[in-house]
Amino acid sequence: MELNRWRARWRRRTASHAGTMNAKAITAVTLAAVVLGYAVGGSATAAVCGFLTFLTFPAVAVANALVQYLKAGTLRETPGPPVLAAAPRMLAVPDPAAPAGAATAFWDALTPAERYDLAARAHRHLYRAEEVLCREGGVAGEVIVILSGWTRVWVREGAEQRIIAFRGAGELVGERAALVVRDRSATVTAESDVEALRVGAHEFGAFLDLNPRVRAVLEQQVYRRQVEKHDVQDVRGNCSILITDITRFSSPVRTDADREYVLSAMYDLMGEAFTASGLDFGRLYQEDRGDGALVVVPPTTPTDTVVDPMLAHLAAELRRHNRRAAEATRLQLRAALHVGPVQRGPKGVAGTAIITTRRMVDAPAVKRRVAETGADLAFVTSDFVYDTVITPAPGLVDPGRYSRVRVRLKEASLSAWLMLEGGASRLRAV
C-alpha cells in the first residue's frame, strides 16, 4: 500500500512538472534557431519569424502541463470505507461466469422487466463480514437478493453450528417471508462484505402478485432448499406430539423486538434440551405457531426420550433465562405431550391427536395454574403418556409432581396430568 501511494505521488509530481521541463527545453532550442537563422541569413524577417515561433511553443507546453496535472488528480485515493449508493432503477445481472451465479440463481431466472420491478421496490444494503442477514427462529420480515459477496447458511444443533450451504451473487435468502411464514428456518451470516437488495415481505408479495411467473421460480427454489436443509425424519404413524406456547406472548408490555427475542430464545432452549436427550432437534418435523411450536417426533423414537432428560434440561434453562430477564423478555412456557396417529400431506401434518394436544396446552385450568404460581414451565401429558411413560420412567422424572387436570374439548372433556417447574410450583389437585 505504501509503495502504491509513493507511485501516485510520483506520477502527480512528474505530471505537474512535465510542462515546465518541456517549456525550458523548447525555449533553449528556439532561441538557438533564431540566432542561427539571423547569423546565417542576416535577415531581420527570419529573426521575427523565429521569435513568433518561440512564443507558440511555450503556450503549447503550458496547455500540455495543465492537462497532465488534471489527469494526475484522478489518481488520488478515496479515504474511508466504501459508500453504497442508493438503489438504481435497473441493476446489472450478476456475472454468470461466477460460481454462485449459475443459471438456477433466482436473479438470473428473472427477465429484465422483472428485475427492474423488483429493484424499484428494494433498497440496497452493505453487510460487513460476520454480520447476520437472517437469524434462525427470528421474525421473517423481508427477503434479500445477494448482489455480490458470499454468505454462510447454518442451523444450530445444541451448542454447535451445522453449515447447510453457501449463497453467492444472484441467490435469494429469507424466502420464507414471501410464503407468509413468520420464522426464519436458518441463520445467514456474511462470509465477506456482501452487497444486497432488501425487500420487505409485503412489497415482495405485491411483486409476486404482479409477476406470477416468478412465483413458480420461487416455489422451485423453496423445494430445493427444503431437501437441502434437513433430511426430516418420517412422521407418519403413531408419533409423539409436542406443542409449546409462550404465555402472554401478545402482552402489551412486550414490543415486537421483545417477542422476536423471546421466540428465538424458546427455539434455542428447546434445541439444547432435545440435544441433552440425544435427539437431533433440527431433523424433527417442526411448524412455527407464531407464539409457540409444533414438534412431531417419529414413531421410531421412544416417547420417553422426549421426557427424560429433555424436560429437566428445559426447565433448568428456563430458570436460568428468567433469572436474568426483564419482565418483557421473561419466558413462561406451556408444553403438552401426546401420542397418536399423524398424517402428513403437502401442506403439513394433521390428525386428531394434534388437535387434542393443542387443547391440552390451551386448557383454562393449565393457564390458571401458571398465573397462580408464575411457573417457568407447565408440562401437560395425556393419560396414555402418564401411564406408559411418566409413571415407570426412571432418571429425572418424578411422577409425584404431577397433578390431574381436566381439559375441556368442544364435544367432551378428558383428563390430563400437569407438572409445574419454577415459581411457586407446589401442586394441589385441580
Backbone hydrogen bonds, N-H to C=O, Kabsch-Sander energy under -0.5 kcal/mol:
donor,donor_aa,acceptor,acceptor_aa,energy
5,R,1,M,-2.0
6,W,2,E,-2.1
7,R,3,L,-2.3
8,A,4,N,-2.2
9,R,5,R,-2.5
10,W,6,W,-2.4
11,R,7,R,-2.5
12,R,8,A,-2.3
13,R,9,R,-2.7
14,T,10,W,-2.8
15,A,11,R,-2.7
16,S,12,R,-2.4
17,H,13,R,-1.4
18,A,14,T,-1.1
19,G,15,A,-0.7
21,M,17,H,-2.3
22,N,18,A,-2.3
23,A,19,G,-2.3
24,K,20,T,-2.1
25,A,21,M,-1.9
26,I,22,N,-2.5
27,T,23,A,-2.4
28,A,24,K,-2.0
29,V,25,A,-2.0
30,T,26,I,-2.6
31,L,27,T,-2.5
32,A,28,A,-2.0
33,A,29,V,-1.9
34,V,30,T,-2.2
35,V,31,L,-2.5
36,L,32,A,-2.4
37,G,33,A,-2.5
38,Y,34,V,-2.5
39,A,35,V,-2.5
40,V,36,L,-2.3
41,G,37,G,-2.7
42,G,37,G,-0.6
42,G,38,Y,-1.9
47,A,43,S,-1.3
48,V,44,A,-2.2
49,C,45,T,-2.5
50,G,46,A,-2.2
51,F,47,A,-2.0
52,L,48,V,-2.4
53,T,49,C,-2.3
54,F,50,G,-1.9
55,L,51,F,-1.4
56,T,52,L,-1.3
57,F,53,T,-1.4
59,A,55,L,-1.0
60,V,56,T,-1.9
61,A,57,F,-2.3
62,V,58,P,-2.7
63,A,59,A,-2.1
64,N,60,V,-2.2
65,A,61,A,-2.2
66,L,62,V,-2.1
67,V,63,A,-2.0
68,Q,64,N,-2.2
69,Y,65,A,-2.1
70,L,66,L,-2.1
71,K,67,V,-2.1
72,A,68,Q,-2.1
73,G,69,Y,-1.5
74,T,70,L,-0.7
74,T,71,K,-1.1
75,L,72,A,-1.6
76,R,73,G,-1.2
85,A,83,V,-0.6
98,A,95,D,-1.5
101,G,98,A,-0.9
102,A,100,A,-0.5
105,A,102,A,-2.0
107,W,170,G,-2.8
109,A,105,A,-1.4
109,A,106,F,-0.6
110,L,107,W,-1.2
115,R,111,T,-2.5
116,Y,112,P,-2.4
117,D,113,A,-2.2
118,L,114,E,-2.5
119,A,115,R,-2.8
120,A,116,Y,-1.7
121,R,117,D,-0.8
121,R,118,L,-0.9
122,A,119,A,-1.0
123,H,198,R,-1.6
125,H,196,A,-2.4
127,Y,125,H,-0.6
127,Y,194,V,-3.1
130,E,190,A,-3.4
131,E,128,R,-2.2
133,L,131,E,-0.5
133,L,188,V,-3.0
134,C,188,V,-1.2
137,G,184,R,-3.0
138,G,135,R,-2.5
140,A,182,R,-3.3
141,G,139,V,-1.1
143,V,199,V,-2.8
144,I,173,V,-2.9
145,V,197,L,-2.4
146,I,144,I,-0.5
146,I,171,E,-2.6
147,L,195,E,-3.0
148,S,195,E,-1.7
151,T,167,R,-2.7
152,R,189,T,-3.3
153,V,165,A,-3.0
154,W,152,R,-0.5
154,W,187,T,-2.7
155,V,162,R,-2.2
157,E,160,E,-2.7
160,E,157,E,-1.9
162,R,155,V,-3.1
163,I,161,Q,-0.6
164,I,153,V,-3.2
165,A,153,V,-1.4
167,R,151,T,-1.8
170,G,146,I,-3.4
171,E,168,G,-2.1
173,V,144,I,-2.9
177,A,174,G,-1.7
178,A,175,E,-1.5
179,L,176,R,-1.2
180,V,177,A,-0.9
181,V,176,R,-1.7
184,R,138,G,-1.7
187,T,154,W,-3.0
188,V,134,C,-2.4
189,T,152,R,-2.6
190,A,131,E,-2.8
191,E,150,W,-2.4
192,S,150,W,-1.2
194,V,127,Y,-2.9
195,E,148,S,-1.3
196,A,125,H,-2.5
197,L,145,V,-2.9
198,R,123,H,-2.7
199,V,143,V,-2.8
199,V,197,L,-0.5
201,A,141,G,-2.4
204,F,200,G,-2.8
205,G,201,A,-2.3
206,A,202,H,-2.1
207,F,203,E,-2.1
208,L,204,F,-2.3
209,D,205,G,-2.1
210,L,206,A,-1.8
211,N,207,F,-1.1
214,V,211,N,-1.5
215,R,211,N,-0.8
216,A,212,P,-1.0
217,V,213,R,-1.3
218,L,214,V,-2.7
219,E,215,R,-2.5
220,Q,216,A,-1.9
221,Q,217,V,-1.8
222,V,218,L,-2.6
223,Y,219,E,-2.2
224,R,220,Q,-2.2
225,R,221,Q,-2.3
226,Q,222,V,-2.2
227,V,223,Y,-1.8
228,E,224,R,-1.9
229,K,225,R,-2.9
230,H,226,Q,-1.3
232,V,230,H,-1.4
233,Q,283,R,-2.1
237,G,342,V,-1.5
239,C,237,G,-1.0
239,C,340,G,-2.5
240,S,297,V,-1.9
241,I,239,C,-0.5
241,I,338,H,-3.5
242,L,240,S,-0.5
242,L,295,V,-2.9
243,I,336,A,-2.2
244,T,293,A,-2.6
245,D,334,R,-2.4
246,I,291,D,-3.2
247,T,245,D,-0.6
247,T,332,Q,-2.7
249,F,246,I,-1.1
251,S,248,R,-1.4
254,R,251,S,-1.9
259,R,255,T,-2.3
260,E,256,D,-2.3
261,Y,257,A,-2.2
262,V,258,D,-2.8
263,L,259,R,-2.5
264,S,260,E,-2.2
265,A,261,Y,-2.4
266,M,262,V,-2.2
267,Y,263,L,-1.9
268,D,264,S,-2.1
269,L,265,A,-2.7
270,M,266,M,-2.4
271,G,267,Y,-2.4
272,E,268,D,-2.0
273,A,269,L,-2.3
274,F,270,M,-2.7
275,T,271,G,-1.9
276,A,272,E,-1.6
277,S,273,A,-0.8
277,S,274,F,-0.7
278,G,275,T,-1.8
279,L,274,F,-2.5
281,F,279,L,-1.2
283,R,280,D,-1.6
284,L,280,D,-0.5
284,L,281,F,-1.0
285,Y,296,V,-1.1
287,E,294,L,-2.1
289,R,292,G,-2.8
291,D,289,R,-2.0
293,A,244,T,-0.7
294,L,287,E,-2.7
295,V,242,L,-3.1
296,V,285,Y,-2.3
297,V,240,S,-3.1
297,V,295,V,-0.5
301,T,298,P,-2.0
305,T,302,P,-1.2
306,V,303,T,-1.5
307,V,303,T,-0.6
307,V,304,D,-0.6
308,D,304,D,-3.2
311,L,307,V,-1.9
313,H,309,P,-2.2
314,L,310,M,-2.5
315,A,311,L,-2.8
316,A,312,A,-2.1
317,E,313,H,-2.4
318,L,314,L,-2.3
319,R,315,A,-2.2
320,R,316,A,-2.2
321,H,317,E,-2.5
322,N,318,L,-2.8
323,R,319,R,-1.7
324,R,320,R,-0.8
324,R,321,H,-0.9
325,A,321,H,-0.9
329,T,326,A,-0.8
330,R,326,A,-0.5
330,R,327,E,-1.0
332,Q,330,R,-0.7
333,L,331,L,-0.6
333,L,376,D,-2.9
334,R,245,D,-2.9
335,A,378,A,-3.1
336,A,243,I,-2.4
337,L,380,V,-2.6
338,H,241,I,-2.0
340,G,239,C,-2.0
342,V,237,G,-1.8
343,Q,350,A,-2.7
345,G,343,Q,-0.5
345,G,348,G,-3.6
348,G,345,G,-1.0
350,A,343,Q,-2.3
353,A,341,P,-0.6
354,I,351,G,-0.6
355,I,351,G,-1.4
356,T,352,T,-2.6
357,T,353,A,-2.1
358,R,354,I,-2.0
359,R,355,I,-2.2
360,M,356,T,-2.0
361,V,357,T,-2.0
362,D,358,R,-1.4
363,A,360,M,-1.1
367,K,363,A,-2.2
368,R,364,P,-2.5
369,R,365,A,-1.9
370,V,366,V,-2.0
371,A,367,K,-2.2
372,E,368,R,-2.1
373,T,369,R,-2.1
374,G,370,V,-2.7
376,D,421,E,-1.8
377,L,421,E,-2.1
378,A,333,L,-2.5
379,F,377,L,-0.5
379,F,419,M,-3.2
380,V,335,A,-2.9
380,V,378,A,-0.5
381,T,417,W,-2.5
382,S,337,L,-1.3
383,D,415,S,-0.7
386,Y,382,S,-2.5
387,D,383,D,-2.9
388,T,384,F,-2.4
389,V,385,V,-2.4
390,I,385,V,-1.9
391,T,386,Y,-2.9
393,A,389,V,-0.7
393,A,390,I,-0.7
397,V,394,P,-1.1
401,R,398,D,-2.0
402,Y,399,P,-1.7
403,S,418,L,-2.3
405,V,416,A,-2.6
407,V,414,L,-3.3
408,R,406,R,-0.6
409,L,407,V,-0.5
409,L,412,A,-3.4
414,L,407,V,-2.6
416,A,405,V,-2.6
417,W,381,T,-2.6
418,L,403,S,-3.2
419,M,379,F,-2.4
421,E,377,L,-2.5
424,A,373,T,-2.6
425,S,423,G,-1.7
430,V,404,R,-1.1
